[in-house]
Amino acid sequence: MALDQGASKRLGLQWESTEQLLGRYREWKPRPTDALEFDLVSGRDKDIAWIGIYGEFGLSRIPEVAKEIAKAEGSQALRIVINLQDVTFMDSSALQLLLEARSRMKGEPGRLRILRSKYEPVIELIQTTQTEDAFY
């Protein structure tokens, strides 16, 4: 379920568009310069726990990404942003991990924002599985 501006205000969160969040993300942690098959960056900036995933995100990477998501969920961060903008491939196990995280945080609408990939294989997976509403 996508978060609207009203839900953000009720939770005391400042509404930020996807573009605004991406701008804050780039200020916090720029894109890795070397082209790796997979890279994961995470950390905290003020009220946001950032998780940036790059390259191919599949079954073999689930444990390390799940660990970062759990760490962010357990933190005092008001918002958790998972940036998939530069994920070039994602399989169904990775999609399931993200959807499970969203499901766990249903009681805290607006806390989790998952930013969509711009790559066709990932877009196709999300469209085929009809899970577009889980992503921004």
Secondary structure by P-SEA (a helix, b strand, c coil): ccccaaaaaaaccccccaaaaaaaaaaacccccccccbbbbbbbccccbbbbbcccccccaaaaaaaaaaaaaaccccbbbbbccccccccaaaaaaaaaaaaaaccccccbbbbbbccaaaaaaaaaaccccccc
